[in-house]
């Protein structure tokens, strides 16, 4: 859905989306009330919504739709970037905030990211601590990505499970008893050279991680980490453009985030 009181902007976005050559059903709204009515139907996967529309603002339409449980993937648009509007957009779970004018490539990037974010990915979480696994599992569940999470209690189980099911991503604790994180990493690479590995460790292990070949892992998360750190690592891992609304944030923003689950 494209909601903007400017027919020129709506046509621009429609033409940009048509360049994707995908079978998209495109619907337009010219004011906030119509936008809310359409969102409330729960029929839309993606919406581009202007903030300043007659009869109801885009933010109010988004707010009311969220209260109804609508989870449409939202990109907001405005002629300027107001800090209060940006913060409200984040709280309401918008993915991106475009400042006009923007490019057709920006629109296509949103479409591409949406398909990548909603594709189900098999993920293996490896940690010897049940308490840590439970907390990290919750962090991953709050990710923007659609992750099907399986758990392993140690390196030996991780190698066994991965041999049975080729997980796309493995979140691997570096410091484990028995088969170490390093040995598990080597075993994973031997069985599946294409597996993407995110190492989880403490800052005290930084020297060990930096001594590894950059090709042996795709990302590292140093404890404590947050859902936003997981999402940034996955965006970069899969070559997706980072939405400024989500990732142009300060450490204080992270500390205030309700999705901060790993401490």
C-alpha positions as CSV (number, residue, x, y, z in Angstrom):
1,X,0.0,0.0,0.0
2,X,1.1,3.5,-0.8
3,X,-0.5,6.2,1.3
4,X,0.3,9.9,0.4
5,X,-1.9,12.8,-0.4
6,X,0.4,13.6,-3.3
7,X,-0.5,11.6,-6.4
8,X,2.9,12.4,-7.8
9,X,4.6,10.7,-4.9
10,X,2.3,7.7,-5.1
11,X,3.0,7.3,-8.8
12,X,6.7,7.6,-8.2
13,X,6.7,4.7,-5.7
14,X,4.4,2.6,-7.9
15,X,6.7,3.0,-10.8
16,X,9.7,2.2,-8.6
17,X,8.1,-1.0,-7.3
18,X,7.1,-2.1,-10.8
19,X,10.8,-2.1,-11.7
20,X,11.2,-5.1,-9.4
21,X,9.3,-7.2,-12.0
22,X,7.5,-8.9,-9.1
23,X,3.8,-9.7,-9.1
24,X,2.8,-7.0,-6.6
25,X,-0.8,-5.9,-5.9
26,X,-0.4,-2.1,-5.4
27,X,-3.1,-0.1,-3.6
28,X,-3.3,3.6,-3.0
29,X,-4.6,5.8,-0.2
30,X,-4.8,9.6,-0.4
31,X,-5.5,10.4,3.2
32,X,-4.9,9.1,6.7
33,X,-8.4,7.8,7.4
34,X,-8.4,5.7,4.2
35,X,-4.9,4.5,5.1
36,X,-6.0,3.3,8.6
37,X,-9.1,1.6,7.1
38,X,-6.9,-0.3,4.7
39,X,-4.2,-1.2,7.2
40,X,-6.9,-2.4,9.7
41,X,-8.0,-5.0,7.2
42,X,-4.7,-6.8,7.8
43,X,-4.3,-7.5,4.1
44,X,-1.1,-5.6,3.4
45,X,2.5,-6.9,3.7
46,X,4.2,-3.6,3.1
47,X,3.1,0.0,3.3
48,X,4.8,3.3,2.5
49,X,3.0,5.9,4.5
50,X,3.4,9.7,4.4
51,X,3.4,11.4,7.9
52,X,1.4,14.5,6.8
53,X,-1.9,13.6,5.3
54,X,-5.3,15.2,5.5
55,X,-8.0,13.8,7.9
56,X,-5.4,11.8,9.9
57,X,-1.6,11.8,10.2
58,X,0.4,8.8,9.0
59,X,1.7,8.4,12.6
60,X,-1.8,8.3,14.0
61,X,-2.9,5.8,11.4
62,X,0.1,3.6,12.2
63,X,-0.5,4.0,16.0
64,X,-4.1,2.9,15.7
65,X,-3.3,0.0,13.4
66,X,-0.7,-1.3,15.8
67,X,-3.2,-1.1,18.7
68,X,-5.4,-3.4,16.5
69,X,-2.5,-5.8,16.2
70,X,-1.6,-5.0,12.6
71,X,2.1,-6.0,11.9
72,X,2.4,-4.6,8.4
73,X,6.0,-3.8,7.4
74,X,6.1,0.0,7.4
75,X,8.2,2.7,5.8
76,X,7.3,6.3,6.8
77,X,7.9,9.3,4.6
78,X,8.1,13.0,5.3
79,X,9.6,16.2,3.9
80,X,11.8,16.6,7.0
81,X,13.2,14.5,9.8
82,X,11.6,15.6,13.1
83,X,13.3,13.9,16.2
84,X,9.9,13.4,18.0
85,X,8.4,11.8,14.9
86,X,11.5,9.6,14.4
87,X,11.3,8.4,18.0
88,X,7.6,7.6,17.7
89,X,8.2,5.8,14.4
90,X,10.7,3.6,16.2
91,X,8.4,2.9,19.1
92,X,5.6,1.9,16.7
93,X,7.9,-0.6,14.9
94,X,8.4,1.2,11.6
95,X,11.3,-0.2,9.6
96,X,12.5,3.0,7.9
97,X,11.9,6.7,7.7
98,X,12.4,8.3,4.2
99,X,13.0,12.0,3.9
100,X,11.7,13.4,0.6
101,X,13.0,13.4,-2.0
102,X,14.3,9.8,-2.1
103,X,15.3,7.5,-4.9
104,X,13.6,4.7,-6.6
105,X,16.5,2.5,-5.5
106,X,15.6,3.3,-1.9
107,X,12.1,2.0,-2.5
108,X,13.4,-1.2,-4.1
109,X,15.8,-1.7,-1.2
110,X,12.9,-1.8,1.2
111,X,11.2,-4.4,-1.0
112,X,14.3,-6.5,-1.2
113,X,14.9,-6.3,2.6
114,X,11.4,-7.3,3.3
115,X,11.7,-10.5,1.3
116,X,15.0,-11.3,3.1
117,X,13.7,-10.5,6.6
118,X,10.5,-12.6,6.2
119,X,12.3,-15.7,4.6
120,X,12.4,-18.4,7.3
121,X,16.0,-19.3,8.2
122,X,17.1,-22.4,10.1
123,X,19.3,-21.2,13.0
124,X,21.4,-23.2,15.5
125,X,22.1,-21.7,18.9
126,X,25.1,-23.4,20.7
127,X,25.9,-22.7,24.4
128,X,26.6,-24.9,27.3
129,X,24.6,-22.8,29.8
130,X,20.8,-23.4,29.8
131,X,20.2,-20.0,31.3
132,X,22.2,-18.2,28.7
133,X,20.5,-20.2,25.9
134,X,17.1,-19.2,27.2
135,X,18.0,-15.5,27.2
136,X,19.7,-15.5,23.8
137,X,16.8,-17.5,22.4
138,X,14.5,-14.7,23.5
139,X,16.9,-12.1,21.9
140,X,16.8,-14.0,18.6
141,X,13.0,-14.3,18.8
142,X,12.7,-10.5,18.9
143,X,14.8,-10.2,15.7
144,X,13.4,-8.5,12.6
145,X,14.4,-11.7,10.8
146,X,12.3,-14.8,10.8
147,X,14.4,-17.3,12.6
148,X,13.6,-21.0,13.2
149,X,15.8,-21.6,16.3
150,X,17.2,-25.0,17.4
151,X,19.5,-25.3,20.4
152,X,22.5,-27.4,21.2
153,X,24.0,-27.8,24.6
154,X,27.6,-28.3,23.5
155,X,29.9,-28.6,20.5
156,X,29.4,-32.3,20.1
157,X,25.6,-31.9,19.9
158,X,26.0,-28.9,17.6
159,X,28.0,-30.9,15.1
160,X,25.5,-33.8,15.3
161,X,22.5,-31.5,14.8
162,X,24.1,-29.6,12.0
163,X,24.9,-32.9,10.2
164,X,21.2,-33.8,10.3
165,X,20.0,-30.3,9.3
166,X,22.1,-27.7,7.4
167,X,21.3,-24.6,9.4
168,X,21.9,-21.4,7.5
169,X,23.3,-19.5,10.6
170,X,25.0,-20.8,13.7
171,X,25.3,-18.7,16.8
172,X,28.2,-20.2,18.6
173,X,29.5,-19.6,22.1
174,X,33.3,-19.4,22.0
175,X,34.0,-20.5,25.5
176,X,32.6,-24.0,26.1
177,X,33.9,-27.0,28.1
178,X,34.6,-30.2,26.2
179,X,34.7,-29.5,22.5
180,X,35.7,-25.8,22.5
181,X,34.1,-23.1,20.4
182,X,37.2,-23.1,18.2
183,X,37.0,-26.9,17.6
184,X,33.2,-26.7,17.0
185,X,33.8,-23.9,14.5
186,X,36.4,-26.0,12.6
187,X,34.0,-29.0,12.6
188,X,31.1,-26.9,11.3
189,X,33.3,-25.5,8.5
190,X,34.5,-29.0,7.6
191,X,31.0,-30.3,7.3
192,X,29.5,-27.3,5.6
193,X,31.9,-24.6,4.3
194,X,29.0,-22.3,3.5
195,X,27.5,-22.1,6.9
196,X,27.3,-18.6,8.4
197,X,28.7,-18.4,11.9
198,X,28.2,-15.7,14.5
199,X,30.5,-16.1,17.4
200,X,29.3,-15.1,20.9
201,X,32.0,-14.3,23.5
202,X,33.2,-11.8,26.1
203,X,35.6,-8.9,25.4
204,X,38.3,-10.9,27.2
205,X,38.4,-13.2,24.2
206,X,38.8,-10.4,21.6
207,X,42.5,-11.2,20.9
208,X,41.6,-14.8,20.2
209,X,38.8,-13.8,17.8
210,X,40.9,-11.3,16.0
211,X,43.6,-13.9,15.4
212,X,41.1,-16.1,13.5
213,X,40.9,-16.0,9.7
214,X,38.2,-13.5,8.7
215,X,36.8,-16.2,6.4
216,X,36.1,-18.6,9.3
217,X,33.2,-16.6,10.7
218,X,30.8,-13.9,9.6
219,X,30.2,-11.8,12.7
220,X,31.0,-11.7,16.4
221,X,28.8,-10.5,19.3
222,X,30.5,-9.4,22.5
223,X,28.5,-9.8,25.7
224,X,26.4,-8.0,26.6
225,X,24.6,-7.6,23.3
226,X,21.1,-6.6,22.2
227,X,18.5,-7.5,19.7
228,X,19.6,-4.5,17.6
229,X,23.1,-5.9,17.5
230,X,21.9,-9.2,16.2
231,X,19.8,-7.5,13.5
232,X,22.7,-5.3,12.4
233,X,25.0,-8.4,12.2
234,X,22.4,-10.3,10.1
235,X,21.7,-7.3,7.8
236,X,25.4,-7.0,7.1
237,X,25.9,-10.8,6.8
238,X,23.2,-11.0,4.1
239,X,24.3,-7.8,2.3
240,X,21.2,-5.8,3.2
241,X,21.2,-2.0,3.4
242,X,20.8,-0.9,7.0
243,X,17.7,1.2,7.7
244,X,18.8,4.4,9.3
245,X,15.7,4.5,11.5
246,X,16.6,1.3,13.2
247,X,20.4,1.6,13.4
248,X,21.3,5.3,13.6
249,X,21.1,5.0,17.4
250,X,23.3,5.9,20.4
251,X,24.3,3.6,23.2
252,X,21.7,5.3,25.4
253,X,19.1,4.3,22.8
254,X,20.1,0.7,23.2
255,X,19.9,0.9,27.0
256,X,16.3,2.2,26.7
257,X,15.2,-0.4,24.1
258,X,12.5,-2.8,25.3
259,X,14.2,-5.4,23.2
260,X,17.3,-5.4,25.3
261,X,17.2,-8.9,26.7
262,X,20.8,-10.0,27.1
263,X,22.7,-8.7,30.1
